[in-house]
Amino acid sequence: MKALAKEMLGQKQIAPPPEPGSSAFTLPPGARTEAIRKAYGAIGRMFWGPRQTLDETVSVIGAWLSRTPLPGLSSAP
């Protein structure tokens, strides 16, 4: 799987994943964040059972990237 990801990165078929501390994992106040939160609320009926909040989700993804070496991250071997 890592070899495939490295090849795809090299051929620019995919973008490297963001660093765990990237601004991609923030939900700053503003119109874009409000639109994301509104869309998140609108699809709530599509799920059965409890869901994480958006803030919990971005935190979990950032933590996962911190402990999971992925090709393209500067901290990856």
C-alpha angles and dihedrals in degrees: 000000000000091000091053092048091049091049092048091048090050091052091045091239089131134022121241114261116259120261113262091249093047121133085241085083096056129089103206119190112270147087095296094053091046090052090050092049091047092051090047090053093046094057094046093102089061091069131072116215133007122333131203118249118251090251091054091047096053089047092051093048092049091049091049091052089049093058100032117075109221129179112260097034114114090225093053118103 
